[in-house]
Amino acid sequence: GRPVAARIRPRFSGRRLLTMFNWVFRATQSDESIKKAAEDKYRKAIALRDGVGVKRDPSAAVKLFTEAADVDHPAATSDLGACYYQGVGVPQDHDKALKLFQRAAEAGDVKAQFNVGVCHWNGRGTPRDEAAAVESFLKAAEAGHPRAQFFLGYAYEQGRGVKQDRRKARQWFKQAAKAGDARAWQEIAAEM
């Protein structure tokens, strides 16, 4: 009779087989190679976004940020959120920006943690909530983020989102100034 191969009916179409092959291929890649590829895409995206060494191309940057974020690169996820927040390379979408910032912050990205606070402070992607903003600023400030330290100092100085406490305000302004925040230096100089 007929050869065995001719009698076997293919169970998978070419497209389905290709999808399965890609899944198996990705599963066999090491975590290190995936992380390295994501980091390379992230660095290229920054160059494209800022026009450093290449022609500025925000749309191409967003594509690379997205690819890196899809494999859980926290900084790429944060920068993708910033693109959506500002409308750089994509239509402005504060809701999507906040979700991306939250995802990156949960993965430990300090800049994203600060940006979650900014969204709450300004009511972008969420109702305005200064107490929630201060909570995010505190997490970022404790991790050494200078702008978060400044915003936290400002919140304590003005009594916004927290009980007014000029001593704590001064403490956070000093930390921000030590970290190089120019506005914090202005606040300290104004006190003298």
N, C-alpha and C positions, 0 to 999 in steps of 0.2 A: 503494500500500500504506500500511502503518502508518508513522507518524512514526518517525524514528531513535531518539528518546528512549524510545519505547514498546518498541522491539525490544532495547534494551540492558538486560541483566540486572544488577541491582545486585550488586556483588561484595562489598560490606561491609554488615553489619547496622548499625542505628542506633547501637548501643552501641560497636561496633568503630570506626565513623566518629568518634564523639565522643572516644574514646580517642586516635585518631590526631590529631584536631584539637587536643586538649589538649597532646599531645606537641609538635606543630608550634608551638603558641602559646608553650609554655614555652621551646622552643629559640630563639624569636625575642626573648624578653625579654632585656634586657641584664643582664650580671653585676651591675652597680650596682643595678638595681632589685630583683634577687633578694636582694642583700646588705642593702639598705635594708629590704625587707619582713621579712627574718629578724631584723634588729636591732630593728625595731618589735615583732615578736612576742616577742623576748627581753625587752625592757623591760617589756612588758605582763605577761609571765610572772613577772618579779621582783615587780612590784606585786601581782599576785594571790597569789603565794606568801607574801609578807610582809604583805599587807593594808595597803599604803601607798596612800592615796587611793581605795581600793576595798575592798569586803568581801573578806576573806581567802578564797581558793578554791584550795587546793593541787591539786585534780584538774584544774581549768581551766589552772592554771599548767603542770602536767606536759604537757597537750595542746599548749600553745604552745611549751614548751621542745622537745618532740618535733618539731614542725613546723619550728622553726628549726634544730634539730640535723640534720634530714633534708636540709637544704641546706648542711650542713657549717659551721655557726656554732660555733666552738670553745667559747666561753663558755657557750652554751646547752647544748652537749653535756656540758660539765663540770657545770653546775648540774643537768641531768637525771640525771647520775650521782649527784650528792649526794642527789637525791630518792629514788633507788633505794637508796642506801646507808643513808639514815635512815628510809626508809619514809614519806616525806611525799607524799601524794597518790597513791601507788601502794604495792602490797605490797613490803616490804623484800626486796631481791634483791642480795646482795653480788657475785655473779658478774656480773650485768648492770652493776652500778655500776662494777666494775673495768674492764670492756670499754669502757664509755663514757669513763671517766677516761683510759684508754690512748689512745683515739681522739682525744680533745681534746688530750692532752699531745703526741701526734705532730703535731698541727696548731699547736703552739706555746703552748697555754694553760698558764701557770705554775701556777695554782691546781690544775689537773688533775694536773700533774706531782707536786705535793706530795701530792695525794690518792692517787695511785698508790703513793707511799711509805707513806702511812697504811695502805692496804690490805695491803701486804706486812708492815709492822710488826706489825699486829694479826691477821694471818692471816684477812682477810676477802676472800672471792672467790678466794683463792689460799692455799697453805700458808704459814705464817709464815716469813719470810725477812728477817732484819734487814739482811743485807748488800745485798740488792736494795732494801730500803727506804732505806738510806743513799745508795745510788746515785741514787735518785729525789730524795731530799732535797737532795743536792748539786746536781743540775741546777736544781732550783727555787730553792735558796739562792743560787746564782751568778747567777740571773736577778732576785734581789732580794726573794724571798718571805720575809717576816719569820718566820712560823711554821716554815718549812723551815729557816731559819737557826738557830732555837732548837732544833728537833729534832736537827739536825746537831750542834750544840754538846752537847746531852744525850748523843747517841750517842758522841761522842768522850770526854766526861767519864766515862761509865760503861763504855766499851769494848764497846759493843753494836753488832755489825755492822762494826766497825772496830777497829783496835788502839787501846787507850786512849792519849789524848794530851791532857793538860790544857791545854797551850798552844793547840792548835787549838780545843779546847772554848771557852776564854776568847775567842779571836778570833771565833768564830761567835756566842757570846753577845753580844759587843760590837756586832757588825753587826746582830743582831736587835734589840738595845736601841736603837740609833740609828734603826732603822726603826719603833720604837714598840712592840715586843713587851714587855708588862709582866712576863711570867715571866723573860725574859732580864735585866731590871733586877733582879729578885729574886736571880737567880743571881750577878750581878756584886756586888750589895750583900752577899751572904753571904760572898763572898771577902774583903771588906775587914775 
